[in-house]
Amino acid sequence: MPRPTTPTITAFERSPDGGKGLARDTRVRWALEEVGQPYEVRLVSFRAMKELAHLALHPFGQIPTYEEGDLALFETGAIVFHLAEHHAGLLPKDANARARAITWMFAALSSVEPPILELSIAKFQEGDKPWAKDRLPLVADRIRNRLDQLSARLGDADWLDGAFSAGDLLMVSVLLRVRPSGILDEFPTLAAYVARGEARPAYQRAFAAQLAING
Ligand SMILES: N[C@@H](CCC(=O)N[C@@H](CS)C(=O)NCC(=O)O)C(=O)O
C-alpha cells in the first residue's frame, strides 16, 4: 500500500486515559503543531495494534507511528527528532546548542521516563501482587530522586537550555505522566515548567485534538 504524503500518525481509537493527553500520540501531535505541519490521524483499536498490518509499522504493536511518503517511523523520540530535523522551531541552529537540546531529548526518554513508567506498571499491572505495597514507595522515591536533580538543573530558567526545544517538549510530556500521582507537585519548579509547556498554543491544539477523540 502506498504511504500517505500528508504525515499520518496513529493513535488509540479510545485512549485508556479518557482524553487526559497522556497517550504518547499527544507529544507527536504537539511537535507537529509546533512546526506548523498539518497531519492526519488513523485511529487503531487494541486488537488492530497487534495485527500484522500495524506490526509492519510498529514491531512492538504500539502507538504512535508516523508515516510520510516512503518513510514509516515508530518511537516518539525518533518521530519528534525527525520533525525537529526537517522543520524550524524545535532545535537551535548553533551546533553545540543543538547537541545539548538533543541530549535533553534523550534524557527525557532514557533517564526520566523509565522510573515514571515503572510507577504505572507497579500500580496498574502489579498492584494486586503481594509485594506491590513494598515496591511502590521504592519506585516513587526513585522518581523523586530524578525530579530533585532535574529541578536543581532547571533552577529559575524557563526551559532546560535557552529557548524552548524538542528536549523541553519531550521532558514536559514525560513529566505530565507523573502528575496524576501527586509527585510532580512536590517540585514547584517542575510543576511551573510543565504549566509553561501546557500554556503553549501548539500544546493546547494538540491536547484539544486528542480530547476531541477521547473526551
Ligand atoms: N517507547 C515508545 C512507547 C510507546 C507506547 O508505550 N505506547 C503505548 C501508548 S502511550 C501503547 O501503545 N500501549 C499499548 C500496548 O503497549 O499494547 C514510544 O515512545 O513511542
The ligand as an SDF file (V2000), in Angstrom:
LIG
                    3D

 20 19  0  0  0  0  0  0  0  0999 V2000
    8.7740    3.9960   23.6940 N   0  0  0  0  0  0  0  0  0  0  0  0
    7.5520    4.0790   22.9360 C   0  0  0  0  0  0  0  0  0  0  0  0
    6.3920    3.6890   23.8410 C   0  0  0  0  0  0  0  0  0  0  0  0
    5.0970    3.5330   23.0550 C   0  0  0  0  0  0  0  0  0  0  0  0
    3.9530    3.1270   23.9750 C   0  0  0  0  0  0  0  0  0  0  0  0
    4.1880    2.6290   25.0980 O   0  0  0  0  0  0  0  0  0  0  0  0
    2.7370    3.3300   23.5090 N   0  0  0  0  0  0  0  0  0  0  0  0
    1.5700    2.9840   24.2960 C   0  0  0  0  0  0  0  0  0  0  0  0
    0.5690    4.1230   24.2640 C   0  0  0  0  0  0  0  0  0  0  0  0
    1.1650    5.5700   25.0800 S   0  0  0  0  0  0  0  0  0  0  0  0
    0.8790    1.7750   23.7010 C   0  0  0  0  0  0  0  0  0  0  0  0
    0.7490    1.6730   22.5050 O   0  0  0  0  0  0  0  0  0  0  0  0
    0.3830    0.8780   24.5770 N   0  0  0  0  0  0  0  0  0  0  0  0
   -0.3760   -0.2570   24.1530 C   0  0  0  0  0  0  0  0  0  0  0  0
    0.4290   -1.5120   24.2120 C   0  0  0  0  0  0  0  0  0  0  0  0
    1.6410   -1.4740   24.5250 O   0  0  0  0  0  0  0  0  0  0  0  0
   -0.1750   -2.5500   23.9400 O   0  0  0  0  0  0  0  0  0  0  0  0
    7.4010    5.4900   22.3480 C   0  0  0  0  0  0  0  0  0  0  0  0
    7.8800    6.4400   22.9680 O   0  0  0  0  0  0  0  0  0  0  0  0
    6.8110    5.6280   21.2760 O   0  0  0  0  0  0  0  0  0  0  0  0
  1  2  1  0
  2  3  1  0
  2 18  1  0
  3  4  1  0
  4  5  1  0
  5  6  2  0
  5  7  1  0
  7  8  1  0
  8  9  1  0
  8 11  1  0
  9 10  1  0
 11 12  2  0
 11 13  1  0
 13 14  1  0
 14 15  1  0
 15 16  2  0
 15 17  1  0
 18 19  2  0
 18 20  1  0
M  END
$$$$
